[in-house]
Amino acid sequence: MAAGDGDSLQACEAVERLCRGYWYPLYAYVRRRGHSPQDAQDLTQGFFAALLTGKSLAQADRERGRFRTFLLTAFDNFLHNEHDRATGC
């Protein structure tokens, strides 16, 4: 939750922990879906870039469920959007 709180030192440290803790599981998730290692790396990095530059983290709410579920849903949406963009749908 602290990662979505702005530009404070606490938020920066929370973002670092978030990226360290979730990068590989999200990368592995994309690999299991059949993407090459390079594509999986690009998609995972792109997701984190979009997540950190947008306001998505501020939308995470403990009352609505686990953060892991929020992150995976956001990642799935990102992957669908990237697929649509790549295929012109």
Helices and strands as residue ranges (DSSP letters): G 2-4, H 9-32, H 37-53, G 56-59, G 62-64, H 67-87
